[in-house]
């Protein structure tokens, strides 16, 4: 498999450097029957039993010879008087594919004439079934998927307790690297109400919460952004806008989720940053006595793992002033006597 990946990566480099529209390889129908048995022995679904496709929309590799077998290819080369090279490792039984080629298929064709042809017909029928399955999966995905503004995140309402729910979830998230076993365990977690369960692929995390399944990039940490509130002209890279407002703060002008107001005392802070949440962060929520763990605020709001991982905190000299989109603290609150203050709003 490692050699195969290197080989196809090299083909792709050649294709783009030449440039060419596609890479043509010489797999034939006998190779496809071998692939059917390889995938069957590994444990696979419909798509694996379909074998290789002549054209695959996800790659630039095409296989125009899948409609003929090895003997037909050799006969054609003989007719042309064309020499060819056979890889010496093809004669060895060190590899599973070769054992299938040398032992399983000859025995099968000897016991059941035209077995390979019948297997190819079955593979074609399975491909038709997969097309119908894809249509059903797309219809159900439209019912269960929750739209999100972040293209790297997928959210789904909990699938109903169908027997096929693991297969359905795998169809929705398998391309992110989650395997069938993980999807089955995710559905089991939902059915047993094990909220907060996580599953990990190479580049993604899948989180199960009370209302939804969320898949998000594993490296979704927020990079700290330094904020100089004394220079309001440098707001291009800030996640919010800030403006100096003249006059007293009006009741209802801030809602803690999308905007907050700060007294001008905050301008004396030495370090103001926007960063992600750290375990153990505390804040003193506006209108409450005493401090509270930010993680408890997340729990009260029923934030899922992706929301917590992407939470942005406005922090001044070590004090959490704002969990953006959730709650403001009482630090640097605007007093009734203040006639000037900073109004901060999350950028849309």
N, C-alpha and C positions, 0 to 999 in steps of 0.2 A: 504493500500500500504506500509506503514511503517513497519507493522508486516511482510508482505510478504518479504520485503527486508531483514529484520533481519533473517527471517527463511531460506531464500536461502543463505545468507551469512554464517549462521551456518552450513548448509548442505555442503557448499564448504570447510569450515574449517575441517569438519569431513572427507570429501573425500580426502583432501590432507594429513591429519594426519594419515590415516589408512595404507597405501594409497589405493585408489580405482580409477578405470578409469572413472566412471561416477556416477551420482546420478539419481536413477530411481524413478519417481513419478507416481501416479495412476490416473491422469486425463483421463477421458473417453470421448466418442464422445458427450454426452450430455453437458459436461463442455465446449466443443469446440463450440457448437451451442450457448451456453450462452455468450461465449467470442465474437462471431460474433456480437450479438446484443449489447453487452456492447460497443464494438469499434464503431459500427454503430451509436449509440446514442451519443458518444463522438465526432464524426466527425473523419474520418480516410481515408486512401488511400487503395490501393490494398493490401498492405502488412498487414494492420490491419484486413482487411476482410478475410484474409487467415486463421486467427485464430492461434492456437498453432500448432507447427510442432512436429512430433515424434522425430526428431533429428534436433538440431540447431547447426550449426558449431561454433557459437559465445559463446556457453555455454557448460558446462559438464552435463546439465540436459537432460534426455531422457524420453519420454512418450510412452511406448509401448502399452498402452491400448486405444489409441485414435481410434482404429478401432472397438471397441465394446462400447455398451451403458451401462447405469447404471443398467438396468434390467438384462442384460446378465451377468454382474459382480455378481449381487446378486444371480442369478440362479446358477452360478458356485460355489459360496461360500456355498450355500445351499446343492448342490450336494456333496461337500467335508465335510459338517458338520462343517464348519469353522465359528467361531464367528467373529464379527467385531464391531468396535466402530463408532458411528456417532457423529460428532461434534454438540453439542446442539445449536450452533448459526445458523446451517443450517435450523432450523425450523422457524427462525425469519424473518420478512420482513423489517428489519432495513437497509439492504444493497441492493444496486441496483441489484446485481447478484441474490440474493434470490427472489426479486420481479419478475425478469424475469423468474426464475425457477418455482415459485409457481403460477404466474398469466398469464404471457404473453405466454409462451410455451404451457401450457395445453389448453388455449383458441385457440391458433393457430392450434394445432394438432387436436383439436375437430372440428374446422371448415374446416380444410384441412388435411385429413388423409395423413400420411407419410410426413408431412411438414418438420420435422427435417431431414429426409433422403434427401429430395430435397435440403435443405439448405446446407447440407454437400457436396452434388454433386456440388452445386454452388461454395462453398469454394474451392473445388478441381480444378474447372475450373479457378477460379481466381488465384490459385497458378500457373497453367500453363501459364496464361497471364502474371503473374509477371516474370516468367522465360524469356519469350520473351522480356519483357520490360527491364529486367536487361541486356540482350545482346545488345539491342539498346542503353541503357544508357552508357554501357562500350565503345561502338564504338564512340559515340559522345564525351565522356570524353577524349578519345585519341586525338580527333581533337581539342578540346578546352583547354585542360590542358597545362600549361606552366611549363616545368621542372624546378626544383629548387634543389640546393644542400642541402638545409635544410629539413630534413624529417618531421619536425614539421610544415612546411608551405605548403599551397596549393594555386596555382595561376591559374586563368582561364581567357582566353579572353572573352569578352562580348558575351553571347549567342545572336543569332539573335532574332529578335522580333517575336518569335513564341508565340502562346497562351499557349503552354506547358512549356515555359521557367522556370517559378517558380518551377514546378514539377521536371524539369531537374536539376536545381540548388540544390534543396533539396536532390535529390538523390546523389549529389556529396558532399554535406557538412552537411547533416543531422546527420551523425554519430559524428560530432564535437559538436553537441548540438543546432544547428540552426533549428528553426521550420519552417513550411511551410509559415506562415504569414511573417516572416522575409525575407524569400527567395523571396516572392512576392513583398515585399517592396523594396528589393534590385534590382530586375528587373525593377520596376517602377522608381527607382532612375537612373538607366542606361538609360531608355527610355526618361527620362526628363532631362538627363545630369546634375544630381545633384551630382557632383563629391565631394569626401571627406566625403560622408555619411558613418556612421559606425553602425554596428549591433553587439550586445554583447550576447554571450552564457556564460555559467559558466566558461569555461576554455579558450575560444577563442574569438577573435575579427575578424569581417569581414569588410573589407574596400573596398569601391568602388572608383576607380580612373578613369582617362580618358581612360585607355587602358586595365585595367584588374580588376578582383575581386581577392582580396588577403585575405586569412584566416591565422591567425598566433596566437600563444599562447598568452594569455592575460598577462602572467608574463614574457614577453620577454625582460625586461630591462637588460641592460648590467651592470654587476657588476664592480665597479672601480678596476683597476689594477695599483698598484704602480710601477713606472719605475725608476730604478737607471741607468742612462746612463753612469755613471762612472764605472760601472761593467758590461761589455758586456758579461760576462760569464753566467749571470743569465737571460737568455732569454727564458727559457722553457715555462713559463706561459705568455709571452708577445704575443700580437696578430701580432707582426711584428718582423723582424730581423733588427739588427743594426750593422753596421761595420764602422770602422775608415778607411777612404780612404786617401792615400797619393797622392798629386798632385792637380792640378786645376780641378774644376768642368767642365765637358764637356757639351757643348750645346746639349740639347735633352736627357741628361742622366736621368732627372727626368720629370715626367708627371703629378704630383700632385694627380693622381688617385691611382696608385699602388705603387709609391715611392716618397720620398722627400729627399732633402739634407738640413742639418742644420749646421750652423757654430758651432764651438766648444764653443762659448760663452754660449750655452745652458747647458753646463756641470756645470755652476755656479748656476743654478736654485735650489732652496731649495725643491720644490715639483713638480714632474712630474708624471702625471697619465693619464691613458686611461679610459674614462668614457662615459656614454651615454649623449645624448643631453639634455640640460635643457632649458626650455622656457626663452627667453631673452638672450641666448648666442650670443655674437658678435665676429667677427674676422675681421682682415684687410687682405683681399685676396691679394695674390701676384700679382703684376702688376696693382693694383687699388689704388686709393687715398681714404683715409677714411675707416671707418669700415662699416660692413654690418651685419645684423642679419643672423645667421646661418639658421633660418627658411626661410629667403628669398632665400638663396642659394638652399635650398631644393625645394622651389617653382620653381626657375629658371630651376632646373634639372628635375622637374616633378617627384620627389621622392614620392612614396606612403606612407601610414601611417606605414606600416610594415618596410619599409626602414628607415624611420625617427626614429621609435622606436628602431631599432637595430643599428642606426648610432653610430660609435665609434669616439670619439674626443680625440686627443692628446693635453693635456693642461699642460702648464708649468707656475708655479707661477701665475695662473689665466688667462694667455693668451692662447687662442685657436690657436694652431700651425697648426693643420691639421684636417680636416674632412675626415677621411680615406675613400678612394674610390671616393672622390669628389674634394676637393680643399685644397691647402696649403695657409698659411698666409705669410706675409712678415716679421714676427718676426723671428729673427735668420737666415735670408737669408744668403747664402754663397756669400761673396764678390769676385770680380774678382782677388783680391790680395791674397785670402786665398789659402794656399797650402795643408791644411788638413781640412777635414769635415766629418760629419757623414752621411752615406747613409742608409736610412730606407726603408724597403720594406715590404708590406703586405705579411703575410705567405699564401701560397697556401693551 
